[in-house]
Amino acid sequence: MTETTSAPNFIRNQIHEELEAGRHDKIVTRFPPHPNGFLHIGHAKSICLNFGLAEQFGGDCNLRFDDTNPEKEEQAYIDAIKEDVNWLGFEWAGEVRFASDYFDQLYAWAQHLVRDGKAYVDDLSPDEIREYRGTLTEPGRPSPYRERGVEENLDLLERMRVGEFAEGEKVLRAKIDMASPNINLRDPILYRIRHASHHQTGDKWKIYPSYDFTHGQSDALEGVTHSLCSLEFEDHRPLYDWFLENLPVPSRPRQIEFARLNLNYTLTSKRKLKLLVEQGYVDGWDDPRLPTISGMRRRGYTPASIRKFCEMIGVTRADGGLVDIAMLYHAIRSDLEDNAPRAMCVLKPLKVVLTNVPEDHEEVYEVAGHPARDDMPVRRVPFTREVYIDRDDFMEDPPKKFFRLAPGKEVRLRNSYVIRCDEVIKDDEGEVTELRCSVDFDTLGKNPEDRKVKGVLHWVSATHGVPLEVRLYDNLFQVEQPDKDRDADFLEHLNPESLVTVQGFGEPSLADAGPESRYQFERVGYFCADRYASRPDHLVFNRTVGLKDTWAKIKKKG
């Protein structure tokens, strides 16, 4: 077991006890996404839980699309969801399933409820249904159509199915308890009329079942033992169980709820994410600023880091409030610290001319690909008369303890010589355009004997440096809870600096970077070659995360 598997997980403990007691021969879980958008980090928690438990206990996990609302669903979403699950390292049992696979059986069960006097066709309008349903403090009122006869209800239901009525003209409702303190039991809607073509069933159906009517029976048909869902569905569990108790289902799944993931500086509302995409605030569902799995992948997150993060935060029933995004950053840093090769890249180039180096001079250093990994190939780093350093590593009038370059001061170029700044060249506006420095040739691989040189700078040969477009991504929102105030516009909290693009230079080894290749740019952070925009003649790197790890410091203090 890894270090993180000790995180709280009451569901894992319950399943272990049930298997020990012989209540199940094998567990079956399922992941049931609605294909109306891309998956996000909250879904990753559910994926890791459902697939992870099945994996741990030798069971199965089904991938089943909740495709009951064809107007909002697309094949592109289905394809992206399958790709995300696979990319995270999980495999579903058997073929991909769809709720629509069970539409014929669900319709037969709706007829079964009608014959038992437990469902009826209602002519109330949507607004009237809401009014009749009552409130949290007042009971509902029965619809005037609640006592329709069985034969009339069956006839109307069939006419709904074949498209005889307009949308909103009729619905099928369960007949449960209009006075129940749980509003979900006040005659919930089972079927609505939708004259929409379905991506799996075409034009066969003119009515589509509700999520509540579809979910439990689909679980039962698939032999699911544990239906795991977030706490928002806790009040729906009595309805889930009512359908199972009142229908001839082949098995009895058990619904268990857990706290959903709330991450600060992040939105996980699919509706709001869709708005950001459709109104152009971000560049598609896989924009690296979004918490979608596709966006995180493009930003440079690894499957292992996301799985580690999900294990770190644990699974509890208590709403733990906001999870610090620093935990997510810690998870990816830990992974890339161990596994990402190193390279030097200058994001804000400032030319340095080494005046005592001949113009045609070139020497090549063989540098480890990773300081702790012998299995990574060495890099060949050329040293020439002209190099670039980062503009932030030079100050004309530095404060105390500024251990970088300044007039008359010395620094070491990483893996190379100690240099001293002798002259500062400026343009007509007074902007520093070039530094002229001299090399101490007696310092390659050793320190000067007569003085201390504390600063070490990354650098790139101006002759051999590879041009790079570098996208510096940051949090999309400036506040911890951008949608905390329901009456305010969450768009007001967008971070205008969430994406800053710079043109830099990298060492020659980066020219071979393939899509999604991840690197630590020394002294700068972790970066990933963009899977779409990057090509041999135009390299694009996305910043995954900086080097500073605040979460690791918090853990040490704790």
C-alpha positions in Angstrom: 0.0 0.0 0.0 1.2 3.5 -0.8 1.7 6.2 1.8 -1.6 7.8 0.8 -3.9 4.8 1.1 -4.2 5.4 4.9 -6.5 8.4 4.1 -10.1 8.2 5.4 -12.3 5.9 3.4 -15.4 4.6 5.3 -16.8 3.0 2.2 -13.7 0.9 1.7 -14.0 -0.3 5.3 -17.7 -1.1 4.9 -17.1 -3.2 1.8 -14.3 -5.0 3.5 -16.6 -5.9 6.4 -19.4 -7.0 4.0 -17.1 -9.3 2.0 -15.6 -10.8 5.2 -19.2 -11.5 6.4 -20.0 -13.2 3.1 -22.8 -10.7 2.0 -21.3 -10.5 -1.5 -19.3 -12.9 -3.6 -18.0 -9.9 -5.6 -18.5 -6.2 -5.6 -19.8 -4.3 -8.6 -19.6 -0.5 -8.8 -20.3 1.9 -11.6 -19.3 5.3 -12.8 -22.4 7.0 -14.4 -21.5 10.3 -16.0 -24.0 12.5 -17.8 -22.5 13.2 -21.3 -23.3 16.9 -21.3 -19.8 18.2 -20.7 -16.2 17.2 -19.9 -15.3 15.5 -16.6 -13.6 17.6 -13.9 -11.5 17.0 -10.8 -14.6 16.2 -8.8 -15.5 13.4 -11.2 -11.9 12.2 -10.9 -12.5 11.6 -7.2 -15.6 9.5 -8.0 -13.7 7.6 -10.8 -10.8 6.8 -8.4 -13.3 5.7 -5.7 -15.5 3.5 -7.9 -12.8 2.0 -10.1 -10.3 1.9 -7.3 -12.6 -0.1 -4.9 -13.4 -2.6 -7.7 -9.7 -2.9 -8.4 -8.7 -3.3 -4.8 -11.4 -6.0 -4.0 -11.2 -7.9 -7.3 -14.6 -6.7 -8.5 -16.0 -4.9 -11.5 -16.7 -1.3 -12.3 -19.0 -0.4 -15.1 -18.9 2.7 -17.2 -22.5 3.7 -17.9 -23.6 7.0 -19.5 -26.6 8.6 -18.0 -28.0 9.6 -21.4 -31.6 10.6 -20.4 -31.5 14.2 -21.7 -30.5 14.0 -25.4 -30.9 17.8 -26.0 -27.8 18.4 -23.9 -25.7 15.4 -24.8 -23.1 15.0 -27.5 -20.9 12.2 -28.9 -17.9 14.4 -28.3 -18.6 14.3 -24.6 -18.9 10.6 -24.6 -15.6 10.2 -26.4 -13.8 12.6 -24.1 -15.2 10.8 -21.0 -14.0 7.4 -22.2 -10.6 8.9 -23.0 -10.3 10.5 -19.5 -11.1 7.3 -17.7 -8.6 5.4 -19.7 -6.0 8.1 -19.3 -6.4 7.9 -15.5 -5.4 4.3 -15.8 -8.7 2.5 -15.3 -10.6 -0.1 -17.4 -14.3 -0.7 -17.2 -15.9 -4.1 -17.1 -17.3 -5.3 -20.4 -18.6 -2.9 -23.0 -19.5 0.7 -22.4 -23.1 0.9 -21.1 -25.8 3.5 -21.6 -28.9 4.1 -19.7 -30.6 4.1 -23.1 -29.8 0.4 -23.3 -32.5 -0.1 -20.8 -35.2 2.2 -22.2 -37.4 -0.7 -23.2 -37.2 -2.3 -19.8 -37.7 1.1 -18.0 -40.8 1.7 -20.0 -42.2 -1.7 -19.2 -41.5 -1.0 -15.5 -43.3 2.3 -15.8 -46.3 0.4 -17.2 -45.9 -2.0 -14.3 -46.3 0.9 -11.8 -49.3 2.2 -13.6 -51.0 -1.2 -13.5 -50.3 -1.4 -9.7 -51.9 2.0 -9.3 -48.5 3.6 -8.3 -48.1 5.9 -11.3 -50.3 8.2 -13.3 -50.3 10.6 -16.2 -50.5 14.2 -15.1 -51.8 17.2 -17.2 -50.6 19.9 -14.9 -48.1 22.3 -16.3 -44.6 22.5 -15.0 -45.4 25.6 -13.0 -48.5 24.0 -11.6 -46.6 20.9 -10.6 -44.1 23.1 -8.7 -47.0 24.9 -7.0 -48.8 21.7 -6.0 -45.6 20.1 -4.7 -45.6 22.5 -1.7 -42.5 23.7 0.3 -40.2 22.4 2.9 -42.6 23.6 5.6 -45.9 23.0 3.8 -47.2 19.7 2.4 -48.1 19.3 -1.2 -51.5 18.9 -2.7 -52.6 16.0 -4.9 -53.0 16.7 -8.6 -56.6 16.6 -9.9 -55.4 13.9 -12.3 -53.9 11.7 -9.6 -56.9 9.3 -9.5 -57.1 8.5 -13.2 -57.9 4.9 -13.9 -55.3 2.4 -14.9 -56.5 1.9 -18.4 -56.7 5.6 -19.1 -53.2 6.1 -17.7 -51.8 3.2 -19.8 -53.4 4.7 -23.0 -52.1 8.2 -22.3 -48.7 6.9 -21.5 -48.5 5.0 -24.8 -49.7 8.0 -26.7 -47.0 10.1 -25.0 -44.5 7.5 -26.1 -45.4 7.7 -29.8 -45.3 11.5 -29.9 -49.0 12.4 -29.9 -48.7 15.2 -27.3 -46.6 18.4 -27.2 -43.6 18.8 -24.9 -44.8 19.9 -21.4 -48.4 18.8 -22.1 -48.2 15.7 -19.9 -45.8 13.8 -17.6 -45.8 10.5 -15.9 -45.6 10.7 -12.1 -45.1 8.1 -9.4 -48.0 8.0 -6.8 -46.2 8.1 -3.5 -46.9 10.7 -0.8 -47.7 14.4 -1.4 -47.4 15.0 2.3 -44.0 13.5 2.8 -41.4 15.7 4.5 -39.0 14.6 1.8 -40.1 16.6 -1.3 -38.5 13.9 -3.6 -41.3 11.5 -2.6 -44.1 14.0 -3.5 -45.1 12.2 -6.7 -41.8 12.6 -8.6 -41.8 12.8 -12.4 -40.8 9.5 -14.1 -41.2 10.6 -17.8 -41.2 13.8 -19.7 -42.1 14.4 -23.4 -39.1 15.3 -25.4 -39.3 15.5 -29.2 -35.5 15.2 -29.6 -33.4 12.7 -31.5 -31.2 10.6 -29.3 -27.5 9.9 -30.1 -28.0 6.2 -29.3 -31.7 5.4 -30.0 -32.4 7.9 -32.8 -36.1 8.9 -33.1 -37.5 5.8 -31.4 -38.6 7.6 -28.3 -40.6 10.8 -27.7 -40.5 10.5 -23.9 -37.4 10.2 -21.8 -37.1 8.9 -18.2 -35.9 11.0 -15.3 -32.5 10.4 -13.7 -34.2 9.2 -10.5 -36.3 6.7 -12.3 -33.4 5.5 -14.4 -30.5 5.3 -11.9 -31.5 2.6 -9.4 -33.1 0.3 -12.0 -30.0 0.5 -14.2 -27.9 -0.4 -11.3 -30.1 -3.4 -10.5 -30.0 -4.6 -14.1 -26.2 -4.5 -14.1 -26.0 -6.3 -10.7 -24.3 -3.3 -9.1 -23.8 -4.0 -5.4 -22.7 -0.5 -4.3 -24.1 2.7 -5.9 -21.7 5.4 -4.7 -22.8 9.0 -5.1 -22.2 12.4 -3.6 -24.1 13.7 -0.6 -26.5 15.8 -2.7 -28.3 12.6 -3.5 -28.8 11.5 0.1 -32.4 12.9 0.1 -33.0 10.9 -3.1 -32.1 7.6 -1.5 -35.6 6.9 -0.2 -36.9 7.3 -3.7 -34.1 5.1 -5.1 -35.2 2.4 -2.6 -38.9 2.9 -3.3 -38.5 2.1 -7.0 -36.4 -1.0 -6.1 -39.1 -2.2 -3.6 -42.0 -1.6 -6.0 -40.5 -3.1 -9.2 -39.5 -6.7 -10.0 -35.8 -5.8 -10.3 -33.3 -8.7 -10.5 -31.0 -7.3 -7.7 -30.9 -4.8 -4.8 -28.0 -2.3 -5.0 -27.2 -0.2 -2.0 -26.7 3.5 -2.3 -24.0 5.1 -0.2 -23.2 8.8 -0.2 -19.9 10.6 0.3 -18.8 14.2 0.5 -18.1 15.8 -2.9 -14.9 17.6 -3.6 -14.8 21.4 -3.2 -11.5 22.9 -4.3 -10.6 26.5 -3.6 -10.0 29.0 -6.5 -11.9 26.5 -8.6 -15.4 26.0 -10.1 -16.8 22.5 -10.6 -20.3 23.4 -11.7 -20.6 21.8 -15.2 -23.1 24.5 -16.1 -20.7 27.3 -15.2 -17.8 25.6 -16.9 -19.9 25.3 -20.0 -20.6 29.0 -19.9 -16.9 29.8 -19.6 -16.3 27.6 -22.7 -19.2 28.8 -24.8 -18.7 32.5 -24.1 -14.9 32.3 -24.9 -13.5 33.1 -21.5 -11.3 30.0 -21.9 -10.1 28.2 -25.0 -12.3 25.1 -25.0 -13.1 22.3 -22.4 -9.4 21.3 -22.3 -8.1 24.8 -21.5 -5.3 24.2 -19.0 -6.9 26.7 -16.6 -10.0 24.6 -16.2 -10.3 21.8 -13.6 -11.4 19.4 -16.3 -9.4 16.2 -16.5 -8.6 17.1 -20.2 -7.4 20.6 -19.1 -5.3 19.2 -16.3 -3.7 16.7 -18.7 -2.9 19.4 -21.1 -1.4 21.5 -18.3 0.9 18.7 -17.4 -0.8 16.8 -14.6 -0.1 13.0 -14.6 -2.6 10.3 -13.9 -0.5 9.3 -10.9 -0.7 12.8 -9.4 -4.4 13.0 -9.8 -4.9 9.6 -8.2 -2.6 10.5 -5.4 -4.5 13.7 -4.8 -7.8 11.9 -4.6 -6.3 9.4 -2.1 -4.8 12.3 -0.1 -8.2 14.0 0.4 -9.9 10.8 1.5 -13.5 9.8 1.3 -15.8 10.8 4.2 -19.5 11.6 4.8 -18.7 14.9 6.4 -18.6 18.0 4.3 -15.0 18.9 4.9 -15.4 22.4 3.3 -12.8 23.7 0.9 -9.8 21.6 0.0 -6.7 23.7 -0.4 -5.5 23.7 -4.0 -2.0 23.6 -2.6 -2.6 19.8 -1.9 -3.2 19.3 -5.6 0.0 21.3 -6.5 1.9 19.2 -3.9 0.7 15.9 -5.6 1.9 16.9 -9.0 5.2 18.4 -7.7 6.0 15.2 -5.9 5.4 13.2 -9.0 7.4 15.4 -11.3 10.2 16.0 -8.8 10.9 12.3 -9.1 10.1 11.7 -12.7 10.5 14.8 -14.9 13.8 15.3 -16.7 15.6 18.6 -16.1 16.3 21.3 -18.6 17.3 25.0 -18.6 15.0 27.6 -20.1 15.1 31.4 -20.0 11.7 33.0 -20.0 12.8 36.6 -20.0 16.0 36.6 -22.1 18.7 39.1 -21.4 21.8 38.7 -23.6 25.2 38.3 -21.9 28.4 38.7 -24.0 31.4 36.9 -22.4 34.1 39.3 -23.6 37.1 37.0 -22.8 35.6 34.0 -24.7 36.5 33.8 -28.4 33.7 34.3 -30.9 34.1 30.8 -32.4 34.5 29.2 -29.0 32.1 26.2 -28.2 32.4 23.6 -25.6 29.7 21.0 -24.7 28.9 19.8 -21.2 27.3 16.4 -20.6 24.7 17.0 -17.9 22.6 14.5 -16.0 19.0 14.3 -17.3 17.9 14.0 -13.6 20.1 14.5 -10.5 18.8 11.2 -8.9 18.0 9.1 -12.0 20.7 7.2 -13.8 18.2 5.8 -16.3 17.5 9.2 -17.9 19.8 10.1 -20.8 22.4 12.9 -20.3 21.8 16.3 -22.0 24.4 18.0 -24.1 24.5 21.6 -23.2 26.7 23.9 -25.4 28.5 26.9 -24.0 29.3 29.8 -26.3 30.5 33.4 -26.2 26.9 34.7 -26.0 24.3 33.3 -23.7 20.9 34.3 -22.3 20.1 34.7 -18.6 16.7 35.6 -17.2 16.2 39.3 -16.9 15.0 38.9 -13.3 18.4 37.5 -12.4 20.0 40.9 -12.9 19.7 44.2 -10.9 21.7 47.4 -11.3 21.2 48.5 -7.7 20.5 45.2 -5.8 19.4 45.0 -2.2 21.4 43.0 0.4 21.3 39.3 0.0 20.6 39.5 -3.8 22.8 36.6 -4.8 22.3 37.0 -8.5 24.1 39.2 -11.1 24.8 42.9 -10.6 27.6 45.3 -11.7 30.9 44.1 -10.3 29.3 40.9 -8.8 29.9 37.3 -9.6 27.6 34.3 -10.2 28.1 30.8 -11.5 26.4 29.7 -14.6 24.9 26.3 -13.7 27.2 23.4 -14.8 29.6 26.0 -16.1 32.0 28.8 -15.1 31.8 31.7 -12.7 31.3 35.0 -14.5 31.6 38.7 -13.4 29.4 41.5 -14.7 31.8 44.2 -16.0 29.5 46.5 -18.1 25.8 47.2 -18.6 24.6 48.3 -22.1 21.3 50.3 -22.3 19.2 51.6 -25.1 18.1 55.3 -25.6 15.2 54.8 -23.1 17.6 53.5 -20.5 16.4 49.9 -20.8 19.1 47.3 -20.1 19.7 45.4 -23.4 22.9 43.6 -22.8 25.5 42.7 -20.2 29.2 42.3 -20.8 30.8 39.9 -18.5 34.1 38.0 -18.1 34.7 34.3 -17.3 36.9 32.9 -14.6 38.2 29.9 -16.6 39.6 28.3 -13.4 36.1 27.6 -12.0 34.7 24.8 -14.2 33.6 22.1 -11.8 35.2 23.8 -8.7 34.8 26.9 -6.6 37.3 29.8 -6.5 39.8 29.4 -3.7 40.0 33.0 -2.7 36.3 34.0 -2.5 32.8 32.8 -2.1 30.3 32.9 -5.0 26.8 32.2 -3.8 24.6 32.7 -6.8 23.9 30.1 -9.4 21.9 31.1 -12.6 20.3 29.0 -15.3 21.2 30.1 -18.8 21.0 29.1 -22.5 23.5 29.5 -25.4 22.3 32.4 -27.6 23.7 30.5 -30.6 22.1 27.1 -29.9 19.0 28.0 -27.8 15.7 26.7 -29.0 12.9 29.4 -29.3 9.9 28.5 -27.1 6.5 29.9 -26.6 5.8 29.5 -22.9 2.3 29.8 -21.4 2.3 30.8 -17.8 -0.9 29.5 -16.3 -2.3 30.5 -12.9 -5.5 30.1 -11.0 -8.5 31.1 -13.2 -10.2 32.9 -10.3 -8.8 35.5 -7.8 -11.0 34.4 -4.8 -11.2 31.2 -2.9 -15.0 30.6 -3.6 -15.9 32.4 -6.8 -19.5 31.2 -6.7 -20.0 31.6 -2.9 -22.4 34.6 -3.4 -25.3 33.1 -5.4 -26.6 36.6 -6.2 -23.2 37.8 -7.6 -21.7 37.2 -11.0 -18.9 34.7 -10.6 -17.3 36.1 -13.8 -16.4 39.2 -11.8 -13.7 37.1 -10.0 -11.8 36.0 -13.1 -8.1 36.4 -12.8 -6.9 38.6 -15.7 -3.4 37.2 -15.2 -4.5 33.5 -15.4 -2.6 33.2 -18.7 0.5 35.2 -19.6 2.5 34.2 -22.7 6.2 34.8 -23.1 8.8 34.0 -25.8 11.8 32.3 -24.3 14.8 30.1 -25.2 15.5 26.6 -24.1 18.5 24.4 -24.2 18.8 22.2 -27.3 17.6 19.0 -25.7 14.1 20.5 -25.7 14.0 20.4 -29.4 13.1 16.7 -29.2 10.2 17.3 -26.7 7.1 15.3 -27.8 3.5 16.2 -27.0 2.9 16.0 -23.2 6.6 15.7 -22.4 7.1 17.1 -18.9 10.2 18.8 -17.7 11.5 20.7 -14.7 12.9 24.0 -16.0 15.6 24.5 -13.5 14.9 27.3 -11.0 11.6 28.1 -12.8 9.0 25.3 -12.4 7.4 22.3 -14.1 6.3 22.6 -17.7 4.6 20.4 -20.3 4.9 20.4 -24.1 1.4 21.3 -25.3 -0.3 18.2 -26.8 -1.9 20.3 -29.6 0.0 23.5 -30.2 3.5 22.2 -29.9 5.3 21.0 -33.1 9.0 20.7 -34.1 9.1 24.2 -35.7 7.1 25.9 -32.9 7.5 24.5 -29.4 4.8 25.5 -26.9 5.2 24.7 -23.2 2.5 25.1 -20.6 3.4 25.8 -17.0 2.1 23.1 -14.8 3.1 24.5 -11.4 6.0 26.5 -9.9 8.8 25.0 -7.8 7.6 26.4 -4.4 5.6 23.8 -2.4 3.5 25.5 0.3 1.6 22.3 1.1 4.8 20.5 2.0 5.7 23.3 4.4 2.2 23.1 6.0 2.6 19.3 6.5 6.0 19.8 8.2 4.5 22.4 10.6 1.6 20.1 11.4 
